[in-house]
Amino acid sequence: MARTRFPADRGLTARMLTTVFLIGLLYAVFVTVLLAVHLTVAFVVVIALVIGFVQYFYSDKIALYSMGGKVVTREQAPALHGVVDRLVALADMPKPVVAVAQSDIPNAFATGRNQKHAVVCVTSGLLRRLDEPEIEAVLAHELSHVAHRDVAVMTIASFLGIMAGLLTRVFYWSGLFGGFGGGNRNNNQGGGNQTAMIELAMVLVSAVVYAVSFVLVRTLSRYRELAADRSGAILIGQPALLAQALVKVSGEMARIPTRDLRGAEHFNAFYFVPALAPGVSLSTLFATHPPLQKRLDQLAKLDAQMHHGAA
């Protein structure tokens, strides 16, 4: 990892390594189970590998396309480029691609497999609602994700879940052994029941693997947001400013129509602040971000250490 002036976070590094190790161990168990039942899933594995390859090497382009982000030049967005220029100079890191998404949801995200292949994107709603220092604080948070490479680790960690989810759907719908739908034709044959049991077992194993990888990724996701808050606040030297931006964005999020928030919920793992619709949903039960108050408490403590402590 190329060094920057973003402070290193040993807790984040340890959690990323642990997550990758556990995901790798889970992957090994998963493959062992597939081999134990003499299951030939080469075609599905190849598809999963292609998906993983594309997701890793083209995650920035996929994210931009999915969220409607458009790359903007310095002439098109001089103020935004100016903010990014100041931050990358301060952090001593390569400048990422700068983009804007035409969305009223006030948010921002950064993605990319490394510092040389990264993109930072803000929504038009964020640009309208925050002043320039607050935007700088938000982008310091986002660039911290790039510097720490936690986006790349999240992509790797998500791969097994993608593979397991794909296999679950294939086992259920494609009928590799005649399928659940076609299994009725074999019920009167000797191997029919055994085949159905194998199919059911593989669906259950794939579902368990997906669930475990999902929990691991969510756990890492919540911690990495706290790490980015810390690093971004330290880089600009103003934890209170980042806290101010967090409060403002969270408050403005409540003004967004519920339908728009629900449409954006599946992008929450990328966002600076999650787009959560009122009520209880899977997004609230399996949060990608720590509670707002926890983030504010951390920033308040950091602000006291940096300013009042110094006095």
Buried (B, 14 or more C-beta within 10 A) or exposed (E): EEEBEBBBBEEBBEBBEEBBEBBEEBBEBBEEBBEEEEBEBEEBBEBBEEBBEEBBEBBBBEBBEEBEBEEBEEEEBEEBBEBBEBBBEBBEBBBBBBBBBEBBBBBBBBBBBEBEBBBBBBBBBBBEBBEEEBBBBBBBBBBBBBBBBBBBBBBBBBBBBBBBBBBBEBBBEEBBBBBBEEBEEBEEEEEBEEBBEBBBEBBEBBBBBBEBBBEBBBEBBBBBBBBBBBBBBBBBEBBBBBBBBBBBBBEBBEEBEEEBBBBBBEBBBBBBBBBBBEEEEEBEEEBBBBEBEBBBEBBEEBBEEBEEEEE
